[in-house]
Amino acid sequence: MESFWEMLKRAHKGTFHKISPKHLERYVDEFAGKHNIRDSGTLAQMRDTVARLVGRRLLHRDLVAPNGLSSGSGFGA
C-alpha cells in the first residue's frame, strides 16, 4: 500500500502538478492499474492496456461534465 501511495505522490510532483478532486478517482484508477501490472514485462503491459481499452472511450463532454466536486488546487503531499 505504501508503494502505491508513494508512486501516486511522485506522479503528482513530477507529472501531474495539479490533481483536482473532480478527477481524483480517475488518477487513482490509472495508478492502481499501473501498480497491478508492475511486475509484467513492457510488452505484456502494453498488450493488457490495449485489451482493456477495446470498446471503451471517454468523451470530452463526459470528462468536463460537472460532478459536484471542485476542480481546485489538488491534494497535499
C-alpha positions, -999 to +999 in steps of 0.1 A: +000+000+000+028+024+009+045+019-025+012+027-043+008+060-024+045+069-030+040+063-067+009+085-068+027+112-048+057+111-072+034+114-102+017+144-085+050+162-080+066+151-113+040+146-140+006+158-128+014+190-109-023+196-102-047+167-094-082+180-089-107+164-066-131+162-096-108+138-114-090+122-084-108+089-089-095+087-125-059+093-114-062+067-086-076+042-111-048+049-135-021+043-109-039+013-094-038-003-129-001+006-133+006-008-098-012-041-105+008-048-137+042-035-124+058-070-124+048-077-160+072-070-189+068-040-211+051-058-240+027-076-216+018-043-200+011-027-234-009-058-246-030-057-213-036-020-216-047-021-252-070-051-244-087-031-216-093-001-240-111-021-266-147-009-268-142+020-243-139+057-248-141+088-228-159+117-245-148+152-238-183+162-227-182+135-201-148+145-189-157+181-183-193+175-171-200+187-136-199+160-109-203+182-078-166+182-069-142+211-072-115+213-098-095+232-072-058+232-063-053+194-058-042+174-028-013+178-005+018+157-004 
